[in-house]
Amino acid sequence: MRLTEIPLAFIEEFSRKWRRRIVVGVIALICLVAALIEGVAALRLWLEPICGAAAAAAIVAGAFLAAIVVAFAALWLMERRPAAERARAREDAERRSERTELIAEAIDLGYTFAQSLREKPRRARRKQSEADDEAGPTAEAPPAP
C-alpha cells in the first residue's frame, strides 16, 4: 500500500461504516412508522368500547398534539442553550480581537522603532558627508592624481 492510498482507504472504510449505519437507520425508521400505525389503530380499537368512536379519535389526536408540543419544547430548550454559548463565544472573540489588536500595534511600534534606528545612522552619515563636502579637501588626504 502506498502512502497516497492510506487516506483513500480511510475514507472508504469511513463511508462504508456510515452507509451500513444509514441502511440500518432507514430500516428502523420504516419499522417504527409501521409500528406506530398499528399501535394507533390498536389504541383506537381499545378506546372505542370505553368512550366511543369520536372520543377515541380525539384522545389519539390529543396524544399526538402532546408529542408535538414536547418536541417543540425540547427544540426550544436546545436552541436556547447554544444562544448563551454563542454569546460567550462572541465575548471570547472580542477579547481575542482586542489581544490581536494589541499585538499588531506592538509589532507596528517595534517595526517603526527599528526603522527609526536604521534611519539615524544614515542621517549621521549623510551629515558627515555633507560636512566633509563643505570643509573641502584636508591636508591629511592624499593629493588627487
C-alpha positions, 0 to 999 in steps of 0.5 A, a space after each residue: 500500500 502506498 502512502 497516497 492510498 492510506 487516506 483513500 482507504 480511510 475514507 472508504 472504510 469511513 463511508 462504508 461504516 456510515 452507509 451500513 449505519 444509514 441502511 440500518 437507520 432507514 430500516 428502523 425508521 420504516 419499522 417504527 412508522 409501521 409500528 406506530 400505525 398499528 399501535 394507533 389503530 390498536 389504541 383506537 380499537 381499545 378506546 372505542 368500547 370505553 368512550 366511543 368512536 369520536 372520543 377515541 379519535 380525539 384522545 389519539 389526536 390529543 396524544 399526538 398534539 402532546 408529542 408535538 408540543 414536547 418536541 417543540 419544547 425540547 427544540 426550544 430548550 436546545 436552541 436556547 442553550 447554544 444562544 448563551 454559548 454563542 454569546 460567550 463565544 462572541 465575548 471570547 472573540 472580542 477579547 481575542 480581537 482586542 489581544 490581536 489588536 494589541 499585538 499588531 500595534 506592538 509589532 507596528 511600534 517595534 517595526 517603526 522603532 527599528 526603522 527609526 534606528 536604521 534611519 539615524 545612522 544614515 542621517 549621521 552619515 549623510 551629515 558627515 558627508 555633507 560636512 566633509 563636502 563643505 570643509 573641502 579637501 584636508 591636508 591629511 588626504 592624499 593629493 588627487 592624481 
